[in-house]
Amino acid sequence: MKRILLGTAVVLALLTGCTEEKKETPAQKTEVAPVAEVKKEVESATKVVEEVKKEAEAAATQVVEDVKKEDEATEEKKEETK
């Protein structure tokens, strides 16, 4: 008798769970951003990328200059030891 009651309860739970309509969660809703907002974000991102490129180029130039100075100093030391 207990098995029949438990089996019936399980079947009812499965059937009611399967027939319920799925509620739409906030993650499933997609909102479309206005074109103007997207353009502003793209422009600001482009500006940031350009700034980073300039900083990277400046840093690279500085590193190259430092390496050249070190090479010159090393060559001077080699000439002095000869």
C-alpha positions in Angstrom: 0.0 0.0 0.0 2.8 2.4 0.9 4.6 1.6 -2.4 1.4 2.5 -4.4 1.0 5.8 -2.5 4.6 6.7 -2.9 4.6 5.7 -6.6 1.4 7.8 -7.2 2.9 10.8 -5.4 6.1 10.6 -7.5 4.1 10.3 -10.7 1.9 13.3 -9.7 5.0 15.4 -8.8 6.6 14.6 -12.1 3.5 15.3 -14.1 2.8 18.6 -12.4 6.4 19.7 -12.7 6.5 18.9 -16.4 3.3 20.7 -17.3 4.0 24.0 -15.6 4.9 26.8 -17.9 8.4 28.0 -17.7 8.7 31.5 -16.3 11.0 33.8 -18.1 14.0 34.8 -16.0 15.7 38.2 -16.2 18.7 36.6 -17.8 16.6 35.4 -20.7 15.3 38.8 -21.5 17.4 40.6 -24.0 17.4 44.3 -24.2 18.7 46.1 -27.2 20.9 49.1 -26.5 20.2 52.3 -28.5 22.6 52.8 -31.3 23.8 56.2 -29.9 24.9 54.5 -26.7 26.8 51.8 -28.5 28.5 54.4 -30.7 29.6 56.4 -27.6 31.0 53.3 -26.0 32.9 52.3 -29.1 34.3 55.9 -29.4 35.4 55.9 -25.8 37.0 52.4 -26.1 38.8 53.6 -29.3 40.2 56.6 -27.4 41.4 54.3 -24.6 43.1 52.0 -27.1 44.8 54.9 -28.8 46.1 56.2 -25.4 47.4 52.8 -24.5 49.1 52.5 -27.9 50.8 55.8 -27.3 52.0 54.8 -23.9 53.3 51.5 -25.2 55.2 53.2 -27.9 56.7 55.6 -25.5 57.7 52.8 -23.1 59.2 50.8 -26.0 61.2 53.8 -27.2 62.5 54.4 -23.6 63.5 50.7 -23.4 65.4 50.9 -26.7 67.2 54.1 -25.6 68.1 52.4 -22.3 69.5 49.4 -24.1 71.5 51.5 -26.5 73.0 53.4 -23.5 73.9 50.1 -21.8 75.5 48.9 -25.0 77.6 52.0 -25.4 78.7 51.8 -21.8 79.7 48.2 -22.2 81.7 49.0 -25.3 83.5 51.8 -23.6 84.4 49.5 -20.7 85.7 47.0 -23.2 87.9 49.6 -24.9 89.2 50.8 -21.6 90.3 47.3 -20.6 92.2 46.8 -23.8 
